């Protein structure tokens, strides 16, 4: 009789320890997603701060296409709104608009040799391009963390712990298909 009780207690302890290990693993994954998002958020804020400087530098050259600048400013505002709200799907859409606007801005700069030669403009262009590359790298890390989170909270037996403690799936940060295609240089300069 005692062996049966000890076996049952040992089995219960093993199940509890296993449950705690699963819970701790899910918490670690959840925080990895948050950390990955925080890394993107920091880069988005840095780029957000650089864009007005770029727009002001471009405005200093009379005749610069105002519509292109308005497109960048509007997209910047939409990115900030989506970022502050934590709306990942809206952020992806706003990022597409901003990338298109920046691509158009950098293409139009070709028509302004003084602006293109400006040391301040070159510095800002390099800084923003560097931030764009970093955002792309961090986006991959974020999406991988989200994928791991989403898969784990659906797998058995993790799904039991995840549902008890209300672990939630997270959205991937995706951009529209247009970003995946090659840039039509003729359209940009046409």
Residue pairs with C-beta under 8 A, 6 or more apart in sequence:
19 161
22 157
22 158
22 161
23 161
23 165
25 152
25 158
26 152
26 153
26 158
26 161
26 162
26 165
26 167
29 145
29 148
29 149
29 152
30 149
30 167
32 145
32 148
32 149
33 142
33 145
33 146
33 149
33 170
35 145
36 138
36 141
36 142
36 144
36 145
36 146
37 86
37 142
39 138
39 141
39 142
40 135
40 138
40 139
40 142
40 173
41 83
43 131
43 134
43 135
43 138
44 79
44 83
44 135
45 83
46 131
47 128
47 131
47 132
47 135
48 76
48 79
48 80
48 83
50 124
50 127
50 128
50 131
51 72
51 73
51 76
51 128
52 76
53 124
54 72
54 105
54 121
54 124
54 125
54 128
55 69
55 72
55 73
57 115
57 118
57 120
57 121
57 124
58 64
58 69
58 105
58 109
58 115
58 121
59 69
60 115
61 112
61 114
61 115
64 108
64 112
64 115
65 108
68 101
68 104
68 105
68 108
69 105
71 97
71 100
71 101
71 104
71 105
72 98
72 101
72 102
72 105
74 97
74 101
75 94
75 97
75 98
75 100
75 101
76 98
78 90
78 93
78 94
78 97
78 98
79 91
79 94
79 95
79 98
81 90
81 94
82 88
82 90
82 91
82 93
82 94
83 91
88 170
88 171
88 172
88 173
89 171
89 174
91 173
92 173
92 174
92 175
92 176
93 176
95 175
96 175
96 176
96 178
96 179
99 132
99 175
99 179
100 178
102 128
102 132
103 183
103 188
104 188
106 125
107 185
107 188
107 189
109 115
109 116
109 121
109 125
110 116
110 189
115 121
116 122
139 173
142 173
143 172
143 173
143 174
146 170
146 171
146 172
146 173
147 172
149 167
149 169
149 170
150 169
150 170
152 158
152 162
153 159
153 162
153 167
153 168
153 169
154 162
154 169
161 167
